[in-house]
């Protein structure tokens, strides 16, 4: 075939069949992506409290605590969101996958809380009061936090419990 001026296709042009195939592939890909998105279950924001989690009994000296155990990512993410109250001497224990610095916020949390950041040996390193619905994270100052215990605000001070005290009954964190 002659590729001279005005005589058909140049060596760099594509055949009409290749152009049609490419357009068909683009359209097929777009339809496939659209169908994939269409059949996905909707992502829903959490709109209510998570079901009550399994509990454990913790002790700090002679004081006993009933703590729900949040040891899965989705449980830690939901935490105490949308709860209206906590029972006496009850809270939520967050078991981290790995020890390290942590931070908690109070998004969608109605109950004022105090959080204890706890090291792998069970020693309370820090206490922080958390305000309802405050979305600003409260980071740990210590880099080796393995657990966090949320209790009603003021519970630790009312029970004369301070940083340096040790919790007994902590579950073993995954990976430790």
ABEGO torsion letter per residue (X at the ends): XBABBGAEBBAABBBAAAAAAAAAAAAAAAAAAAAAAAABBBBBBBABBBBBBBBBBBBBEABBBBBBBBABAAAAAAEABGBABBBBGBBBBBBBABBEBBBBBABGBABBBBBBBBBAAGBBABBBBBBBGBABBBBBABABBABBBBBBBGAAAAAGBBBGBBBBGBBBBBGX
